[in-house]
Amino acid sequence: MRYRNDLGWSDVTPRSAWLSRRQLMAGAAAVLATPALARIDAAPSAFSTAEAPNSLEDITSYNNYYEFGTGKTDPATYAGALKVDPWSIVIDGLVDRPGTYDLADVVKGQPLEERIYRLRCVEAWSMIVPWIGFELSGLLNRVGVQPGAKFVAFETLVRPEEMPGVSSPFIDWPYREGLRLDEAMHPLTILATGLYGAPMPNQNGAPIRLVVPWKYGFKSIKSIVRISLVKTMPQTTWNMLQPQEYGFYSNVNPQVDHPRWSQASERRIGAGLFAGRQDTLMFNGYGDQVAGLYSGQDLLVDF
């Protein structure tokens, strides 16, 4: 994979190629309605891939977001009812400055950077998404991580009147995820507030979500309302549901098959009906950046 730190919008697929007039109007309305998210002029990240991103239609119409249903099109169908302004995040646990933070305060002063990440999910499909976000480490440093903290736990919003999927007993809501502290502090781990130069669409996790590009997509929790610094490994939703299939780490690893399918290859969304599958890359191609986090670990056991 090639990385560049000089990418501009002319080097990737232009927003205008994908945004319809209606979407442009909706995006402008979202910016005006949510001042904290209006900072969409972002510099490219050194981790951005030179590969062309998926279209906005691909990215916003094929989603996993069980709070709105289990179908890939359910989030786009139902997430429009979600109210994302105002928004606050509880930051608690082993931090120096715990509290309930307004999103404007979370974002204020953070260097938002355009990032193009290759995001692959456990269903063996992948996309390239031009996220806008900032390093999670910047926020954690701001609130002050105490020495006893070893993990970071996250929770998603639960609002049944706007999220029809939470009526299902399949998941013990809220949706939960977690990272080891060194994973959370890595510069590839970002909190994303937008994509394609506009605020985050609801179906993609508005107004703020996690992106951990070397892990399977379900680790990148959406619509975050709580971040907790903790001493012990937190419970995570898919590990709670099916621990034999979904481990805590959930790194992209073609050598570890899901019990019900191979993870050695993947399908690129938007590549066409007859496009062949491609090999899945270890750590989603970010091995040079993150493999050192797992030195000495048996990734066949810590899957």
C-alpha positions, -999 to +999 in steps of 0.1 A: +000+000+000+012+035-008+008+064+017+008+100+008+008+132+028+001+156-001-034+144-012-060+170-019-096+167-031-083+168-067-064+135-060-095+116-050-130+112-064-146+147-064-175+152-040-195+167-068-194+134-086-214+118-058-235+144-041-269+150-056-286+184-053-308+171-025-278+157-006-259+190-010-289+208+005-291+183+033-254+186+040-256+224+041-285+223+065-266+199+087-236+222+089-258+252+098-277+231+124-246+217+140-219+244+144-195+219+161-194+199+129-190+227+105-152+225+103-150+204+072-119+220+055-094+194+066-058+186+057-050+151+044-036+125+069-002+109+063-020+076+065-043+083+036-042+057+008-038+067-028-066+043-037-098+060-049-126+061-023-160+045-027-188+067-039-210+085-014-239+063-024-219+031-017-208+045+017-242+057+028-265+029+015-247-003+026-243-002+064-244-022+096-261-003+123-283-027+142-301+000+162-319+007+129-323-029+118-303-059+107-306-052+069-278-034+051-303-008+038-322-004+071-299+024+085-303+045+054-341+039+055-346+047+092-317+067+106-330+100+093-353+103+124-322+104+147-317+138+163-280+145+166-280+181+178-275+188+207-251+159+215-230+152+246-205+125+256-199+112+291-162+107+297-156+089+330-136+063+348-099+066+354-095+102+340-085+134+357-114+155+344-145+133+342-177+149+331-204+153+305-190+171+275-209+189+248-198+178+214-187+213+205-163+212+235-150+177+224-143+190+189-131+225+198-094+228+192-090+194+177-070+192+144-096+176+121-078+158+093-092+143+061-084+106+062-090+080+036-091+046+053-097+011+040-124-002+062-132-040+060-159-058+080-163-093+092-188-101+064-158-100+041-167-068+023-146-037+022-148+000+013-124+030+012-139+059+030-126+095+031-133+101+068-129+135+085-118+131+121-092+136+148-070+113+168-087+098+198-055+102+217-059+140+216-092+138+235-079+113+260-048+134+267-071+164+272-092+147+299-061+131+315-056+094+315-047+081+350-019+055+355-044+027+364-062+028+330-055-001+307-086-001+284-111+023+269-148+013+268-174+029+245-212+029+244-236+039+217-268+059+221-300+041+230-331+060+219-360+036+212-383+062+198-358+070+171-340+037+168-365+009+158-339-018+160-334-015+198-368-032+202-351-064+193-339-086+223-311-100+201-286-075+216-282-064+252-283-027+245-265-003+246-240-015+219-206-017+236-170-018+223-136-015+237-099-011+229-067-016+248-052+017+258-022+015+235-046+007+206-067+037+216-037+060+217-024+049+183-026+078+157-046+055+133-074+054+158-097+084+152-130+099+162-147+107+129-172+135+126-177+135+088-170+120+054-166+133+019-161+168+032-195+170+050-208+161+085-213+125+092-246+110+078-268+095+104-266+060+090-228+061+093-228+070+130-235+107+133-225+129+149-193+112+161-180+076+158-148+056+162-127+044+133-101+017+139-091+007+103-070-023+111-099-040+129-131-054+116-158-029+111-180-037+141-152-024+164-157+011+150-186+020+172-211+046+161-230+075+177-209+075+208-224+088+241-199+073+266-162+068+268-148+052+299-112+046+310-111+013+329-086-011+345-099-044+332-110-056+297-145-043+291-174-063+277-180-059+240-213-066+223-203-092+197-180-110+221-209-111+246-232-126+220-208-151+203-175-153+221-164-183+200-168-162+168-158-127+179-128-120+201-121-088+219-093-078+196-110-085+162-080-075+141-083-081+104-064-114+101-068-136+070-052-165+089-081-167+114-113-179+098-147-171+112-162-204+122-188-200+095-167-186+066-132-178+054-117-144+060-089-149+036-106-129+008-130-100+006-154-083-018-150-046-025-184-028-024-190-009-056-166-030-077-194-045-098-214-077-098-188-098-116-157-084-099-135-110-083-127-112-047-093-099-035-070-112-008-076-098+027-044-081+040-031-087+075-041-058+097-061-045+067-028-034+052-017-014+082+008-039+095+038-016+093+020+008+116+003-015+141+019-049+142+042-038+170+012-034+193+009-072+194+045-082+198+046-114+218+009-121+215-005-153+198-031-138+174-046-172+168-056-171+205-061-133+209-084-131+179 
